[in-house]
Amino acid sequence: MLPAGRQTLWLAAAVLAPCLVLTALFLRLLDQEQQLLTRVNQEAQAQRLANARQSLLSRLDQPPAFRGMIQNGRVHLPWENRASTTHLARLERAVQSNDFVTLSALAALPLEITDEHGVPVAAYAAPRINAKLRKLESPHLLSPMGLRLINTDPALIAHAEAAARFQKEEIHPIAGQWLAWGEPLYLIGLKPDRSFHAMRAPPETSLTAGQPLGDPFPNLRITLPVTHPADRTLTRQILIAMFAVTIAVALLGGFLLWRDKQREKQLAGLRTQFIAGVSHELRTPLTALRIFIESMRMSPDLTAAKRDEYLETMQHETERLSRLVNNVLEFSRIERQRRPYALAPTRLTDLVESIAASTRPMMARAGYKLETTMDNPPETINADRDAIEQAVLNLLTNAMKYSGESRDIQLRVEAAGPQAAIEVRDFGIGIPAAEQQRIFDSFYRVPSNENRNIQGAGLGLTLVRHVMEGHGGKVTVDSQPGKGSTFRLLLPV
């Protein structure tokens, strides 16, 4: 068997090692959970960016806001295509002569035929003849002024004004890429033939705030809608709960193991005390018997009275020895679970009177007075007569041991509802409240100065409790230090 210190170390290792391993595993799981959460959020963010980029690319197939050509860093817009001088000369002559026929012909000209300011020639002629302008099919061919004259869509005018501002920039874009320009923001795409087309950027895009869109929109950022990142709080809580339960189980197992070790240690100490107590109790009557036997052998001339006194003492010691041996044997059978109880109908008054008759002489010799009371007890009970007798004798023996200066002991039998009660009461040293439940444990004796000189093995009350449990009853105690103790055996009728 390992020494106590080494057992403690092994016990601590058995508890701490699993706890440390579980803690390390839990921390690793939390780290993996955090990494997974980060990766899921990153993938979700990347997917949102990809969706925004795809949405932006799909808008490129829509009609452009404005278009033109870039040559040598200079922007050329469609409305710079001049109308022929013939049309302009005809317009001037028709206006001067108020030539209705010519003005009507000029009003029918396509709106894309403009003057040097990008104003349609038809726009000059139409008001004079009250003609309705046709639907504008190519708004990019007109300047802002021309668009205003034909009273067209304000959005088209805004795009044309943006084109006019863009024309003032010196631009050197790369074919195939998109240039973010202006305020409000426009995306300018240059084709391999040096032509470009521009689109109005969505409101959520900018050059300074948001997430970078990446190719094919360098330097362009987009502010994505606010979305809650992937939250795995429930999973984390489950992991924490599992960890807490596992650690609690490990600690509880360690505590139970430690408690068993402590109980085993305590039981070993109690067994040692029991062996010492039993040895002392066996030695005392045996020594007395040997002394009186030797005295009788060495004194053949003993008087009859003296011989009777010696024989009575020897009988008393023999009975004492017999009770101790019976208790030890009974306890051995109980520990091996081989103590059967032969229950049979038993007259309760006859049983108690028999116990009183057998113990009264012994108690009288020791100076004790036994008072027996029958308070209308049940006539019969279903019991093992020998076991009940041994239990009551153990209580009476304890009453004698712990009566202190008192010499009065009461044995009372009565009905207690549906049960029969056998009560043994003394007026001795009593039992502290904190010890009243432990006195029924094997080998246990209340540690006190009064008990130190009282012989006993700590088995009597253990046997009493087992007998009561075997009969389906119980034993109770009511005691106060200095006022005595009352033990009640409650038996089913």
Protein Blocks (a to p, Z undefined) as FASTA:
>chain_A
ZZfklmmmmmmmmmmmmmmmmmmmmmmmmmmmmmmmmmmmmmmmmmmmmmmmmmmmmmmm
pccfbdcddeehiacdfklpccdfklmmmmmmmmmnopaklmmmmmmpcfklccfkopaf
klmmmmmnopacdddfblmlpcfklmmmnopafklmmmmmmmmmmmmpccdddehiacde
djddddddddfkopacdddddfkbcfkbccdebjabehiacdddddddddfklmmmmmmm
mmmmmmmmmmmmmmmmmmmmmmmmmmmmmmmmmmmmmmmmmmmmmmmmmmmmmmmmmmmm
bcfklmmmmmmmmmmmmmmmmmmmmmmmmmmmmmnopaccddddddfklmmmmmmmmmmm
mmmmnopacddddehiafbdcddfklmmmmmmmmmmmmmmmnomafcdcdddddehjacc
dddddfbebpafklmmmmmpghiacddfklmmpgcehlmmmmmmmmmmmnopacddddde
hiapaddddddZZ
